[in-house]
Amino acid sequence: MPDLPYTPPADGVAITADGERLEVPDRPIIPYILGDGIGVDVTPAMRQALDAAVRHAYGGARRIAWMEVLAGQKAHDLRGEWLPAETLDAFRTYRVGIKGPLTTPIGGGIRSLNVAIRQNLDLYANVRPVHYIEGLPSPVKHPEKMNMILYREATEDVYAGIEWPAGSPAARRLIAFLADELGVTLDDPGATGLGLKPISARKTKRLVRKAIAHALERGRDSVTLVHKGNIMKYTEGAFRDWGYEVAADEFGDQTLTEAELWSEHGGRRPEGKVVVQDRIADNMLQQLLTRPDEYSVLALPNLNGDYLSDAAAAQVGGLGIAHGGNMGDDVAVFEAVHGTAPKYAGQDKVNPTALILSGVMMLDHLGWPEAAAAVRRGLAAAIRDGVVTYDLARQREGAREVSCSAFTDAVAERM
Ligand code: NAP
C-alpha cells in the first residue's frame, strides 16, 4: 500500500532527459495509478504482461521498477483527497508513467481527474494509435486497412472549458459587449448560452511539431491536419495554417505539401519525405470509413480529435482495445481510452488489451522496442487463437471466453 510521501523502489533508477532525449536506465522507476472500478483488474494485468515481455526480450538485464502512486477513490479513502500533489510530482520527477481509469468524482469540486492530470502536467498531445489486430470483430469489411495514429490537442479548443450558461450575468455582459463594442447581435440574448473556443499559434504548433516528428521517426508517409476551417476561419482555419507553417519553417527539407507532391513530383513521394496535407473534418470522417489506408498520422484540434478517435477505434475493436498516451514536452502518462466500467469492477472479467497496448506505447517511448514487439506478438496470437474476454467473445463465433487474468496469461505464454 503506498504511503505519502512516496518511497521510490530501492532498486529503481529515475529516468532523466538530455534535451528531448530520454536517458532510460535498465531499472527505470515507473509511477502508476491503479485506477478506480476495473482498474483493479486491468492494471495488474498490464503490469504482468509488460514484466513478462521485458523478461522475454532482455532476460534479467532490464526490469521496470513499478511505483504505485495514488489518485481517485483510493487516494480519497486513504488521504482524503482525490489527486495528491505528490502524485503529480512523481510523474514530473520520473517523466514516464501509466494510469488506470479514474471515476470523475461527483460534487468533488474537480471537473475530471483525467483532465486535471493532463492540465497540471501540460500533457498537450493526446496520442491514439488505431490499427487492426487479426481476429478482432469489426463493423467494416476491411478493418486491416486502418493504421493511423491520431495526435489530438488536449489543452485548448473546447477543452479550455470557457463557457457561460444562458441568462447568467457573465453571458449577459458578454452579449452586451458583443453588441456595443463589436456590433454583433444575437437573436435571443436572454436565453443563449455562450462558449469560447480558443486555438493559439503556440499550442497548435507544438502539437503539429510532435506529430511531424513522430512521422519522421517512425517512417510514416503523411501528416494530415484535420480542421473545420471552411466555417471557423480564425480558429480551425488558423490551426491548418499554423500547421503548415511549422512544417515549412521547422521541417522544410523533410516535408512537402500535397500540392508540391503533385506539382513537383507527379504524385510520387520522394523517399524519406513526409507529405503534409489537410482535410476538412466532415470529409475526414468519411475517409476514415472509405479510404483509411490513405492516411497515416493525423493532427487535430481537441473536438475534432474527440469524434475522430472514437470513430476510428470503433472500426478496429472498440473500447476494449482503444489505447493511448498523454504526452507533453517533459512528461508522458499512458492510459486506455475506456473508463472505470463500474458494473464489472473486481470481477476479473473485462478486456485488459487497451491498457496493455497503452503499456506497449510506453515501452516504445522508453526505447524498448523488443519488449513492445513481444507484447504485440502475445496479444496478436491470443486473439488469433480465439482466446478472448467476454466483449470480443460475444462478437465472434467459436471464440473461447476467458477471464481478464486468464487472457493475460494467454498473452504472456504466446510472446
Ligand atoms: P466506460 O467505463 O468506458 O464503460 C462503458 C462500457 O464500455 C462498459 O460498460 C463496457 O461495455 C465497455 N468497456 C469499457 N472498458 C472495457 C474493457 N476494458 N473491456 C471490455 N469492455 C469495456 O464508460 P462510462 O461507463 O461512461 O464511464 C464510467 C466512469 O469512467 C465515469 O466516471 C467516467 O467519468 C470515467 N471515465 C474515465 C476515463 C479515464 O480514466 N480516462 C475515461 C472515460 C470515462 P458493455 O457494458 O457493453 O460490456
Boltz pocket constraint, residues with backbone or C-beta under 6 A from the ligand:
constraints:
  - pocket:
      binder: B
      contacts: [[A, 38], [A, 42], [A, 100], [A, 101], [A, 102], [A, 103], [A, 104], [A, 114], [A, 319], [A, 320], [A, 335], [A, 336], [A, 337], [A, 338], [A, 339], [A, 340], [A, 341], [A, 342], [A, 350], [A, 351], [A, 352], [A, 354], [A, 391]]
      max_distance: 6.0
